[in-house]
Amino acid sequence: MMQRWNSQRKKTHFPLLTLFFILFIVVTILHHERSILQIQEDNSGHAHDHQRTPITYVKPNLLNHGNRATEVLDRFSRCNSTREYSGRKIAWADGEPNSGNRKERSESCDVFSGRWVFDNTSYPLYKEPECPYMSDQLACHKHGRSDLGYQYWRWQPNDCNLKRWNVHEMWEKLRGKRLMFVGDSLNRGQWISMVCLLQSVIPADKRSMSPNAHLTIFRAEEYNATVEFLWAPLLVESNSDDPVNHRLDERIIRPDSVLKHASKWEHADILVFNTYLWWRQGPVKLLWSAEENSICEELDGLGAMELAMEAWADWVAKMNSLKKRVFFATMSPTHLWSREWKTGSEGNCYNQKMPIDREGYWGSGSDLPTMRMVENVLSKLGSKVSVINITQLSEYRKDGHPSIYRKFWEPLKPEQLSKPTTYSDCIHWCLPGVPDVWNELLFHFL
């Protein structure tokens, strides 16, 4: 009995000892894991803090930084080194947050929604050979284009009529004023269109054009008025600000300053801005004004364009809106892939003779994320800026580009000449043509 009891006793204590031992091990392991987890959290927290650099907001358009004169960018400027984008943003002055109803939006009709109507009675509004200021880049008939149908299309809004162009009324609107187009070669095309639309009623001895330069000016003595073009393809200061020598391997901008160009445009009465195409040519180098050692950051085109737009918006927000009218023309689309409007085809705008008749058509030449970003920036400016929404109406006009019918600044190779689609210009627009309608829209809103 005693032996049996003792054996039962031994059997009873063994599980208890085992239980205590297991509990001890579990507690030890849990404590150890908790310590490891705490260390990992601390380390990961430090790593996270290292990776997520706090956003720094930069005030744009400052005359100097710490009393240091900022070196002006030109085509010889270089980055000493390049690092990753630091995440810096533009802290621009807010516009009028409650005044988002721009003039054109308050109207009952959306003049930007409509269709193209063939009209060989009223159009073209001027004749190509009769405009002495025509550009060889846009004079398509002069350079061999025989189908002239592109000149005879009129933009017809869906529910109303666009104000009919009247050259004398336009000159009265411009009397004693400076109208300035600011931007890239597409905005220059709109400027040439406006000059061609206006010049015919001004006697030859009462008008003049300054030489092609950073700022080119058409003057009309009778009206004491000028129609000007300022080359500023990226709006902010850049190493591409030379109107002739701007084909560079490395695009450098000051993302926080429009002051170089603003010194030219600030005294204009009516301003028409654009920017878009040059931001689609790859990454952009950012050289902030406060950087002393030419150390650049690199950012994709959309992000860099947003910084530039906000620096520009800062200037607009601060201007005296009672003395100026500011317009912004949305992106001008390209027509590089015919398969987008005709499934299975392999080509581009070359040999296109009719507009696209599919309402609401969008091609890859109009970048929707960029459009949303631009709309977001412009909406914050409210009534300080009026939008000329040229994008959708221009999307339909695959027939309106110069294609091969323009002057090319470099000799074409035999293999190019044998295949016209390889060198067709599907970016710019023939004149007379689509940019004339952009100016009719401008006239409508002035």
URCORGI-V245634 format. One record per pair of residues at least 4 apart in sequence whose ideal C-beta (glycine too) atoms are under 8 Angstrom apart, sorted by the first residue. I is the first residue (numbers start at 0). J is the second residue. Records with the same first field share a line. If there is no record, write none. Layout:
I: J + J
This chain:
0: 4
1: 5
2: 6
3: 7
4: 8
5: 9
6: 10
7: 11
8: 12
9: 13
10: 14
11: 15
12: 16
13: 17
14: 18
15: 19
16: 20
17: 21
18: 22
19: 23
20: 24
21: 25
22: 26
23: 27
24: 28
25: 29
26: 30
27: 31
28: 32
29: 33
30: 34
31: 35
32: 36
33: 37
34: 38
35: 39
36: 40
37: 41
38: 42
39: 43
40: 44
41: 45
42: 46
43: 47
44: 48
45: 49
46: 50
47: 51
52: 85 + 86
54: 86 + 87 + 88
55: 85 + 86 + 87 + 88
56: 87 + 88 + 89 + 90
57: 87 + 88 + 89 + 90 + 255 + 287 + 289
58: 90 + 255
59: 89 + 90 + 91 + 255 + 256 + 257 + 309 + 310 + 313
60: 255 + 256 + 257 + 258 + 261 + 310 + 313 + 314
61: 255 + 256 + 288
62: 258
63: 67 + 68 + 69
64: 69 + 288 + 289
65: 289
67: 291
69: 253 + 256 + 288
70: 76
71: 236 + 259
72: 76 + 236 + 237 + 238 + 240 + 251 + 252 + 253 + 286
73: 238 + 240 + 241
74: 238 + 239 + 241 + 244 + 245 + 247
75: 238
76: 238 + 251 + 286 + 293
77: 249 + 251 + 293
78: 249 + 251 + 284 + 286 + 293 + 294 + 295
79: 292 + 293 + 294 + 295
80: 293 + 294 + 295
81: 284 + 294 + 295 + 296 + 297
82: 294 + 295 + 296 + 297
83: 296 + 297
84: 285 + 296 + 297 + 298 + 302
85: 296
87: 287 + 296
88: 306 + 309
89: 254 + 255 + 306 + 309 + 310 + 313
91: 309 + 310 + 312 + 313 + 316
92: 313 + 316 + 317
93: 316 + 379
94: 98 + 312 + 315 + 316 + 379 + 380 + 381 + 383
95: 380 + 381 + 382 + 383
96: 379 + 381
97: 381
98: 381 + 382 + 383
99: 378 + 381 + 382
100: 104 + 105 + 381 + 382
101: 105 + 381 + 382 + 384 + 385 + 386
102: 106 + 382 + 385 + 444
103: 110 + 385 + 386 + 444
106: 110
107: 158 + 159
108: 156 + 157 + 158 + 159
109: 156 + 157 + 158
110: 156 + 159 + 161 + 440 + 443
111: 156 + 388 + 389 + 391 + 392 + 440
112: 156 + 157 + 391
113: 154 + 155 + 156 + 157 + 392
114: 155 + 157 + 356 + 358 + 395
115: 152 + 153 + 154 + 155 + 354 + 392 + 395 + 396
116: 152 + 153 + 154 + 155
117: 148 + 151 + 152 + 153
118: 122 + 151 + 152 + 153
119: 151
121: 153
122: 150 + 151 + 152 + 153 + 431
123: 127 + 150 + 151 + 431 + 432 + 435
124: 164 + 196 + 431 + 435
125: 129 + 130 + 195 + 196 + 199 + 431 + 435
126: 130 + 431
127: 133 + 138 + 139 + 140 + 141 + 430 + 431
128: 133 + 140 + 141
129: 199
130: 194 + 195 + 198 + 199 + 430
131: 198
132: 191 + 194 + 195 + 198 + 208 + 217
133: 137 + 138 + 141 + 191 + 195 + 430
134: 138 + 187 + 188 + 191 + 430
135: 141 + 142 + 405 + 406
136: 184 + 188 + 401 + 405 + 406 + 424 + 427
137: 188 + 191 + 401 + 405 + 427 + 428 + 429 + 430
138: 142 + 405 + 406 + 429 + 430
139: 143 + 144 + 149 + 401 + 402 + 404 + 405 + 429 + 430 + 432
140: 144 + 145 + 147 + 404 + 429
142: 401 + 404 + 405 + 406
143: 403 + 404
144: 149 + 401 + 402 + 404 + 429
146: 352
147: 151
148: 152 + 352 + 353 + 398
149: 352 + 396 + 398 + 399 + 429 + 432
150: 429 + 431 + 432
152: 354 + 396
153: 436
154: 161 + 392 + 436 + 439
155: 160 + 161
156: 160 + 161
161: 439 + 440 + 443
162: 439 + 442 + 443
164: 169 + 196 + 438 + 439 + 442
165: 169 + 442
166: 170 + 196 + 197 + 199 + 200
167: 171 + 200
168: 172 + 442
169: 173 + 196 + 197 + 442 + 445
170: 174 + 197 + 200 + 219 + 222 + 224
171: 222
172: 176 + 442 + 445
173: 178 + 219 + 222 + 224 + 226 + 269
174: 222 + 223 + 224
175: 222 + 223 + 224
176: 224 + 225 + 268 + 269
177: 224 + 225 + 227 + 266 + 267 + 268 + 269
178: 193 + 224 + 225 + 226 + 227 + 267 + 268 + 269 + 271
179: 225 + 226 + 227 + 228 + 229 + 264 + 267 + 269 + 270 + 271
180: 186 + 187 + 189 + 190 + 193 + 226 + 227 + 228 + 229 + 271 + 273
181: 186 + 228 + 229 + 231 + 234 + 260 + 264 + 270 + 271 + 272 + 273
182: 186 + 187 + 229 + 231 + 232 + 234 + 271 + 272 + 273 + 274 + 328
183: 187 + 230 + 232 + 273 + 274 + 275 + 276 + 277
184: 188 + 232 + 276 + 427
185: 189 + 273 + 275 + 276 + 331 + 426 + 427 + 428
186: 190 + 228 + 271 + 272 + 273 + 328
187: 191 + 228 + 230
188: 192 + 427 + 428 + 430 + 434
189: 193 + 271 + 273 + 328 + 434 + 437 + 438
190: 194 + 215 + 226 + 227 + 228
191: 195 + 430 + 434
192: 196 + 430 + 431 + 434 + 435 + 437 + 438
193: 197 + 226 + 438 + 441
194: 198 + 208 + 217 + 226
195: 199 + 430 + 431
196: 435 + 438
197: 201 + 217 + 219 + 226
198: 206 + 217
201: 205 + 206 + 219 + 221
202: 206 + 221
205: 219 + 220 + 221
206: 217 + 218 + 219 + 220
207: 217 + 218
208: 215 + 216 + 217 + 218
209: 214 + 215 + 216 + 217 + 218
210: 215
211: 215 + 242 + 243
212: 242
213: 229 + 230 + 240 + 241 + 242 + 263
214: 227 + 228 + 229 + 230 + 263
215: 227 + 228
216: 225 + 226 + 227
217: 225 + 226 + 227
218: 224 + 225
219: 223 + 224 + 225 + 226
227: 267
229: 260 + 263 + 264
230: 240 + 242
231: 240 + 257 + 260 + 264
232: 237 + 239 + 240 + 245 + 274 + 276 + 277
233: 237 + 239 + 250 + 252 + 274 + 277 + 278 + 307
234: 257 + 260 + 272 + 274 + 307 + 308 + 310 + 311
235: 252 + 253 + 254 + 255 + 256 + 257 + 260 + 306 + 307 + 310 + 311
236: 240 + 252 + 253 + 256 + 257 + 258 + 259 + 260
237: 250 + 251 + 252 + 253
238: 247 + 249 + 250 + 251 + 252
239: 245 + 247 + 250 + 277
240: 245 + 259 + 260
241: 245
249: 284
250: 277 + 280 + 281 + 283 + 284
251: 283 + 284 + 285 + 286 + 295
252: 283 + 284 + 285 + 286 + 303 + 307
253: 285 + 286 + 287 + 288
254: 285 + 287 + 303 + 306 + 307 + 310
255: 287 + 288 + 306 + 310
256: 288 + 310
257: 261 + 307 + 310 + 311 + 313 + 314
258: 262
260: 264
261: 265 + 314
264: 270
265: 318
267: 323
268: 322 + 323 + 324
269: 323 + 324 + 326 + 445
270: 323 + 324 + 325 + 326
271: 326 + 327 + 328 + 387 + 441
272: 311 + 325 + 326 + 327 + 328
273: 327 + 328 + 329 + 330 + 331
274: 278 + 304 + 307 + 308
275: 279 + 304 + 329 + 330 + 331 + 369
276: 280 + 330 + 331 + 333 + 426
278: 283 + 300 + 301 + 303 + 304 + 369
279: 300 + 366
280: 300
281: 300
282: 297 + 298 + 299 + 300 + 303
283: 297 + 298 + 299 + 300 + 303
284: 295 + 296 + 297
285: 295 + 296 + 297 + 298 + 303 + 306
286: 290 + 293 + 294 + 295
287: 296
290: 294 + 295
298: 302 + 303 + 306
299: 303
300: 304
301: 305 + 366 + 368 + 369 + 372
302: 306
303: 307
304: 308 + 369 + 372
305: 309 + 372 + 376
306: 310
307: 311
308: 312 + 372 + 373 + 376
309: 313 + 376
310: 314
311: 315
312: 316 + 376 + 377 + 379 + 380
313: 317
314: 318
315: 325 + 380 + 383 + 384
316: 380 + 383
318: 322 + 323 + 325 + 383
319: 323
320: 325 + 382 + 383
324: 385 + 445
325: 383 + 384 + 385
326: 384 + 385 + 386 + 387 + 441 + 444
327: 373 + 377 + 384 + 385 + 386 + 387
328: 387 + 389 + 437
329: 370 + 373 + 386 + 387 + 388 + 389 + 390
330: 365 + 366 + 369 + 370 + 373 + 389 + 390
331: 389 + 390 + 393 + 426 + 428
332: 362 + 364 + 365 + 390 + 393 + 394
333: 362 + 364 + 425 + 426
334: 339 + 340 + 347 + 348 + 351 + 362 + 364 + 397 + 400 + 425
335: 347 + 348 + 363 + 364 + 425
336: 347 + 362 + 363
337: 341 + 344 + 345 + 346 + 347 + 348 + 351 + 397
338: 342 + 343 + 344 + 345
339: 362 + 363
340: 355 + 357 + 360 + 362 + 397
346: 350 + 420
347: 420 + 423 + 425
348: 397 + 398 + 400 + 402 + 423 + 425
349: 402 + 403 + 419 + 420 + 423 + 425
350: 402 + 419
351: 397 + 398 + 400 + 402
352: 398
353: 398
354: 395 + 396 + 397 + 398 + 399
355: 360 + 394 + 395 + 396 + 397
356: 395
359: 391
360: 394 + 395
361: 365 + 367 + 391 + 394
362: 394
364: 394
365: 370 + 390 + 394
366: 370
367: 371
368: 372
369: 373
370: 374 + 390
371: 375
372: 376
373: 377
374: 378
375: 379
376: 380
377: 384 + 386
380: 384
385: 444
387: 437 + 440 + 441 + 444
388: 392
389: 393 + 437 + 440
390: 394
391: 395
392: 396 + 436
393: 399 + 428 + 433
396: 428 + 432 + 433
399: 428 + 429 + 432 + 433
400: 423 + 424 + 425 + 426 + 427 + 428 + 429
401: 405 + 423 + 424 + 427 + 428 + 429
402: 419 + 423 + 424 + 425
403: 419 + 422 + 423 + 424
404: 429
405: 424 + 427
407: 411 + 422
411: 415 + 416 + 422
412: 416
413: 417
414: 418 + 421
415: 421 + 422
416: 422
419: 423
428: 432 + 433 + 434
429: 433
430: 434 + 435
431: 435
433: 437
434: 438
435: 439
436: 440
437: 441
438: 442
439: 443
440: 444
441: 445
